[in-house]
Amino acid sequence: MSSGEKRLDDVIKGLSPEEKARLVIEDLFREKPVLSPANGRTMLHEMSPEEGRRYNALVERHETLKRNVRTLSHLAEGAKTQLLMRDRILWFYRALVEVEEAIIFDPDVAGPLLVENKNLKPGRPLTLRVLFADVTLGVWGRKKRLPVGKAPGVRLNERVIEALDGHTGRIRQIAGEMKALHRYLLEESRALELEYIEGFCSMVVSQVSDHDRPLLQDMGETVEQGHHPDSLFPVDDRWALVWEEVEEDAETARRVRADPEDWVAVSYDEQWHDLRGRFLDIMKDEARRIKE
């Protein structure tokens, strides 16, 4: 045995069973593991039965922790899907707003089209009916026509607003579940002194919590400080995800602590409840559709 291996062997012997377990767990992520396969076998062989139980207890808790980290990642993917479905509508809405502004604030366009246009009926604005919305241009009084009115020119129809509200409700529900699960994971990772779990969970959560940043108030502060915001436009408060305002889902917090190895998220429960009794028919219909 070389002097280096002897020193490593002495260090390992001075570690508690929990510290040995953490060393093995974190070695999986190191480019150059601390322990060689031979070191690992020797370390495990030299443990007493009591040390072995303590070692295995931490390893088992880590496995449970990993399963819950995967659940957190799945919830985050669900939230991001809903955010992108919401954004698909909001981007269309924003494009219409920019078209409206480009028309009414360009005198070379607004003048001939909306003010001087004799084909427009007095007292009636020009309304463009497009997919998902109406765009109203040209509001005028008895004496003078104006290209812009007091109310917003772009109005989404009721079905689109219902869809946005639905996506937003779903996003906030999943965010509440994520928040409750994230707190449990932080508590457990700190109890096990596995800092990498805490860092990974924070990265997963930030993919959702930072999606709508900067908010309108954030953008104002950013501009005042001389920085340009990352987002092109803020999401309306009605449909924005403000992570700090989301409440932890109490049922999720209860479930994960009651049975951390085999619990089901509330949102998963609801999805299954909607499919119950129709699952086979829906899946078979989908299989036939793909074959056609």
Secondary structure, DSSP 4 states (H G I P E B T S, - for coil): --HHHHHHHHHHHTS-HHHHHHHHHHHTT-SS-SS-HHHHHHHHHT--HHHHHHHHHHHHHHHHHHHHHHHHHHHHHHHHHHHHHHHHHHHHHHHHHHHHHHHHT-HHHHIIIIIS-TTSPTT--EEEEETTEEEEE-EE-SS-EES--SS-SEEE-HHHHHHHHHHHHHHHHHHHHHHHHHHHHHHHHHHHT-HHHHHHHHHHHHHHHTTT-S-HHHHHHHHHTT---SSSSPPPTTT---GGGPPP-HHHHHHHHH-TTS---HHHHHHHHHHTTTHHHHHHHHHHHHH-
